[in-house]
Amino acid sequence: MSAPYQPIDDGSGRPGRRRRAAGALLACAALVGAIVRTTGVPWAPPSALLEATPTASASMAVSMSAVQKMTWASSKPSLGLRFAQNVLSATGNTFEGTVQSVPCAEQVKVVTANLQMHWVNATARPSGVLSVEAFEALFADRVGDHSSMDIFFEFNIGFFVVDLDYFAGRLEAHGYAYLPLRWHSAWDNATYYSILANVPGTTTVVEFIGAAFGGPTSESRTARLVDPARYAAYFDDLGDGATAESYVCAKLSFPSTYPDYASLWMRQRQYMTATEIYGSAGGDESRYVLTLEGESFLQWHWVMYPPGSEAGNGASTTLKAAHEAVQEWEDYLSLLTAHTVVSPNCGFNQYLDFHPGIYPNAEGAAEGVGTLDDILYQFARDKVNFRIFHAWDKQHLYANASNSTLYIYYTMPLTGRAFQLIGTASNPWFRRNTKPWTLCSESCTSESNHAVPTDADSGHLPEPPSTSTAGDVTDGIEAASPNASATAGAYVAPPSNTSTPI
């Protein structure tokens, strides 16, 4: 039934495919107005099948989840809260599940089945020429009335549900539009269904996936989830504990101009080592699916519709192609971060709040919180541009907050996508060079650049786990990284006119 899975090329024979010209990166200053033009594209069947047979049993250690949350920058966090309450029946503790007014910002944190969803409005931080509110308006123009598929629907968090009709009813009852799709799963030769809904006024897209649906659908010729039978089996295992409103997060999805590069980077970089479980290039879509080594239940999807894809499903052919719009967005993120993150201890921007939150090494640590010591070494080794905070709870929002918790933010080269790593550390370098977590603006000077790991810190840096498994994903990173020309242990300061929007 299934053809052998073929690992993707490491890119060594296609250097031109991996690199963007410097001029293309700088051209993203013209992003405003460019992303607004949209297109719909047809779907195509996968060109490769997963090697494994459909899952017979579905075990999931939710308490040891390596992915803790998904966060969106949002001009109106209350819209996310309303959706989570009305459709997801999301809950929170005394402080979560409400719009929190915190210094310089407002935020929402809700708890779903196996991860949290956060929305943050931190307007004190810079956003460049494209405000979050303006991007939300461009996003709404792309997804339109939910009558046809668009690449921006691939910015989604996916929930597998027991009863898809129940969630469609919840969406309809509260006035949310949705796009219904049906698709074929080659893993168990069955038909599955998805409904995609953009939360109005935000860039949040939720995809509900189920084994049955009673309403009309459009055909999606591409599978939306790898081995969906595994998630159906999970609810079967729950027995009477699974009700019509039960759901579980099954995937995080990101459109990217280079989905194959994103897959390669996640597999070879040790900051969050992943395994590719599916790769499809060709037709009307490229999709690469991975899981973190410590959490195989939640899938990461990197997706792109190739250049030249014709508009479909009634979308206007005069509007901007998916490939071009996403590349402009990625270039904007990369350049904005290069201008605003000065060093590990100074600088931030609002778009870094588009991120998943991950507990590295969580399976080997008590209470699901892993150590960041090894990752510090890897960042120092690779000269990764990152920002670190210690998460002392000075506002006393959480009764059991740990004063040892650290937040690290960094972005993937080429894609500009941000990630947050959450954990603890025994390394004294962390203690000397981190500032308290804040949602306020920061004034960064040239003196802020000194706090980076150098050879003088070598006595405090842990030994590498293995030089043989360190990986080498230099193709593309050097071309896109704002610190590519930096000397060892140094960061390139932003231009003197960083107060001017890019």
N, C-alpha and C positions, 0 to 999 in steps of 0.2 A: 504494500500500500504506500509506503513512504520511500522516497529516494534518499540515498545517503547524503547527509549534510556536508557541504563543502566549505571549509574555513575560508574566510575572505583573504585576499592578498594583503600582505603587510605594506603595500604601497611602494616598495623599493623600486618597482619597475615603472611607476607612474608619478615621478616627482612633480610634474606640472599639474597633476590633479589635486595635489595637496597644498599648493601654495597660492596665495593671493598676492598680486602686485601691491606694492606700497601705495600706489596711486588709488587703488580700489578702496583701501582702508581709509584713506584721507577723504575720499569722496562721500563718506557717510554723513558729512556735515549737511548734505542736501536731503537728509532723510525726511524731514517734515514735508508732508504732502505726497511723498513717494509711496509710502506703505498703504496709503488710503485706497489706491486702485486695486481692485481685486480680480480674481478669476476663480472659476470652479474647474476641477479636472476630473476626468474619468478614472475609475479604479481598474487595476489589473491583477490577475492571479499571481501568487508567489512563484518565483522561479526556482526556489529551493524549499525542501521540506525538512522538518526537524527529524533528526536521526532516531530519537527515542519514540517508543510507542506511547499511546495515550496512558496517562497516569492511572494506575489502579487504586491507589490510596493517596489521600491528600492530607498529610500532616503539616501543621503550621504552628510554630512557636511564637505566638503573637507577643508574649512577654519579652522575648529576646529580639524583637524587631530592630534591625539595623537602621531602617529609615524611620525617623521619629515624626517628621512633619513635612508639609509642603506649605511654602509661604508665597504670598503675592504682594507686591507693592500695589497700593490701592488708594484712590482719592477718597473713597467712601467705604471704609471697612464695615459699616453697618449693613451694606448690601450683601456682603458675604455672610454676615451673621444671620440675616433674615433668610437667605437661601438655606443655610445649614440647619436652621431651626425648622423651617417649613417643609423641606424636602427630605433632609437626612436625619431629622430628629436628633441632631447633634447635641451633646451635653457639655457641661463644664463644671468646674468646682466653684468655690465662692468667688474667685477672681476671674476665672475663665468663663466663656459663654456670655460675656457682656462686652460692650465697647469700653475699653479701658482708656482713660485719659491719663497719659504718662508724660513726663517732661518732654516737651518739644514735639509730641506726636500723639496719635491715637492708634489703637490696635485692637484686633479681635483674635481670640484663640479659642477654638472649639475642638472637642474630642469626637472622632468618629470611631468606626469599628476597630481599626488597628493602626491609626495614626492620627495626628492632629492636622488641622487646617488653620493657617494664620493669614490675616490681612493686616498690613501695616501702612499707615499714612504718616511718613516722616518728612514733612516738607522743609524742615530745617536743613536737610541734606541736599546737595546739588543733584540736578537731573539733566543738565545740559540744555540744549535748545528744545528738547522734546520733554515736556512735563508728563508726569504719569497720567494726568487727566486727559492730555492731548492724545497720548498713546491709547488710552481706553476708547476714545472716540474713533480713532483709526481702526482699532480692533473691531469695534461694533460695525463699522462700514464693511469690513472684510467678511464677517460671519453673516451679516445681513439679517434676513428674516428666517434663517435656518432652512431655506428651501433647497439648498445645494451644498455639496461638500466644498470646503476651502482649506488650504494648508494651515490656517490659523486655528482650525478645530483640532489640529494635532497638538496644540498646547493644552494637554488635558490630564486630568487625574481620573483613572478608570476604576469603577467599582463593579465587581461581579455581584449580581443580586439573585435572590430566590425567585422573585416575582416582578418581572419587568413591567407588566401592566400596572401593578400597584404604583411604581415610581412614575410611570407616564401619567397616571391619574393625579399623583401629587403635584407634578409639574403643571398640569392643566388647571388644577384647582387653584393654584396660586399665580396663574397668569404667565408662566414661563414657556417660551417657545422651545421646540426641540426638533432635531433632525433624526428620523428613524431609519435605520439601515438593517439589512439582512446580509449575512455573509457565510461562506462555506469554510468549515474547518477541515483541513486535510488530515489533521491528527486523529480524528475519530470519525471522519466522513459524515459529518452532521452539519445542520444549519443552526447558526446562532444569530443573535440580534443585538443591536446597539442603538441607544438613543443618546444624542449629544446635545447638551444644553449649555449655552453661554450665560453666565449670571449677568444680567443687564447692568451696565455701568462699571463692570470690572473686566479683567482679562482672564478670569477663571472660567474654564470649560470643564464640565463634569461629563464623563461618558459612563452610562449605565449599560452593563452587558448581561445578557441572560439567555437561557436556553429556549425560551418561548416568548412570543409576543402576538397579541391579537389584532393590532392595528395595521394600517397600510405602511409599507416600507419601500425604500429604494434599494437597489442592489449595490452592495459594496463588493467589488470583485477581489478585494484584498482582505485577508483575515485581520481582525482587530486585536486578537489576543492569541498567544501561543498556548497550545494544549488547554483549551477552555474546559475540557472535561475534568481537569484537575480541580477546578474551583467548584464545579457542580458536585464533585465527589466530597469536597470539604463540607458542604452543607448537608450532604447525605449522611456523613459521619456525625453531624450534630444532631440528627434525628429530630425529636420534638423541640429541640432548642432553636431550630431554624424556623422563623415565621415569614410571612409575606414581606415584612419590612426589613428583613435581614440583608446585610450587604457586607462586603469585605473589599478593601483596596487591593486591586490586582496589578495596577500598572501606573507609571508616570511616563508621560509622552512629551517629546520635544521635537519640533521641526528644526532641521539644520541643513545648511547647504552641503555639509560634509558628514552625513550620518555614518559612513564607513570609517572615517577618521575618528569620530567620537567613540565608536565601538573599540577601535584599536587603542585609543588613549585610555579608556576605562580599564581595558584588559592589561595593559603593560605598565601603567603607572600604579604605584603601590599605595597611593593615598586612599583609595577605596577599590581594591582589587575586585574585578568582576569577571564573569564567564559569559561568553557569547553563546546563546542558545538558538539563535536564528539569524540568518542573513540573506536578504533578497535584494538584488540590484538589477534593474531593467524594467521594461514596460513603462507604466505610468507612475511608478513609485519605487523608491529604495527604502527599505526598512531593516534596521538592525536592532535586535532585542537581546538584552543582557540581564543577568541577575547578579547581585552582590554575593560574594562567596559565603558570607554569614547569613544570607537571607534569600533563599531561592524562590520564595513564594511571590515576591513583588517583582514585576518586570519593568525594565527601563527600555522605552522605545525611542529610537532616533529615526526620524522620517523625513524624506524629501521627495517632492515631485520634480522630475528632471527638467532641465531647460528645454524650452520648445513645446512643453505640454500644452495641448489645445484646451481652451475653456470648454466646459461642458455643463450639463444639467441646467441649461437656461441662463448661465452667467454670461455677461457681456464679454465679447472677445477684445474689446477696446481697453480693458482694464489690465493692470500690471500682473505679470506672471508670478506664480508662487515662488519660484526659485530666486528671482530678482528681489522680491520683497523681503524674503527671509535673509538673503545675503546682506541687504542694507541694514536690517535689524541687528544681525550679528556684528557687523562692522561698527555700528553705532555703540553697542555694548562694549566692544573691545577698546575703542578709542576713548569712551567716557571713563572707563576704569583706569586706563593709562594716565588720564589727566587728573583723576581724583584720589587714587590710592597712592599716597606718597611713599609709604613704608609700612612695615608690619605694625607700627604703633601710631599711625596717623593717616586719616583720610577714609572716605566712604562715599557712596552715592545711593540714591534711592533705588536704582535698578538692581543693586546687589540684594535687595529684598525679594527678588524673584529667585527663590532657591529651595531645594530640598534640604532638610536637616538630617544629618546622618551621625549615628554613633559608630565610629570605627572600632574594630576589635571588640564589639559588644559581647559576642558569644563567650569570650574568655574572661569576662569581667563580672564582678558582682553587680547586681541590680541593673544590668544592661548598659553600664557606662564604661567605655573603654579608655585606654590610655592614648594620649597623643604624642608620647615621647618619640616613637619611631617616625611618626609623620613629620615632626620637627626636623629630624635628621634628613629625611627625604626632601623636604622643602629647601633646606640648606644646601644639599647636594645638587639639586636641580635649579636652584635660584628662582624658585617660584614666587611670583608676586602675590603676597597674601596679607591679610589684616587679621590681627588677633586681639581679643578682648578677654578680660576676666569678668565673669558673670555674677559678681557679688550683687545680692538682691537689696540694694540700698533703699528701694521703695517699699520693701517688706511686703511684696505681693504674694510671696509663697512661703508658707510656714516652714516647709522642710527644705528650703533652698540650700544648696551646698556652696560654700565659699571657695571650693576648689574647682568649680566648673569653669571651663574655658570655651570660647567660641573662636573658630578660625573660619575666615571667608577667603575664597580664592575663585578664579575663573578658569574654565577650560580654554586653551588656545583655539583660535579659529572660530569657535562657536560663541565665545563671550559669555557662556552660561555660568551662573554663579552656583557655588556649593557652600554649605555651612557644615563644618565638622564640630561635634560637641563631645567633650570628654574631660578627662583630668590629666595631670602630668606631675611627675616628680622632678622634672628637669628644672634646675634653678634659673636657666635662661628665661623660661616663661615668667617667673616671678619678677625678674628684674625689668622686663621689657614689655609688660602689658599694662594697658590702661583699663579703667572700669568701663563696662558696657554702657553705651549712651545712644540715644536716638537724636541727640542734638548735633548741631554743626560743630566742626572743629577748625581751628586755625593752625594750619601746618606750615612750618618754616623749614629752612634748610637744615636746622638742627634736628628735625624729626627724622632725618635719613640715617642717623648713626646706629639705630637699634636694629641691626640685622645680624644674623649669625656669621661669624668670621672664623678664621683659623684660630684666633685667640680663644674662641669658645669650644674648641675641639674637645677639651677635657670634660666638657659638660654635655656634649652631644652623644647620644647612644650610638653604638656601633650599627652599621647597616645590617638588616636581616640577612641579606645575601647579595653579593655583587653580581652573581650569576643570574639572578632573577630580577635585577633592577629594571630591566627593560630599556629600550631605546626608541623613543618616539620623537626623535628630533625633527623629522621631516614635517615641516609646517609650523612647528613651535617657534623656531628661530625666526621664521619669516614674519610671524604675526605678533610675537611677544614684544611689549614695549621695553622690556629689559634685555633684549637679545644682545645688545652691544655692551652691556654692563660688565665691569670687571668683577672678579670673584668676590662675592660677599657684598656687593654694592647694588644700590638701586638708582635708576635714572630718575632724577627729579623732573617733575612736570615743567612745561614751559612757564615763563614768568607771567603770562597772561591767562592763567587758568581761571581767573575770575570771569573771563569772557566766555559765554556759552559756546560750545563747539558746534 
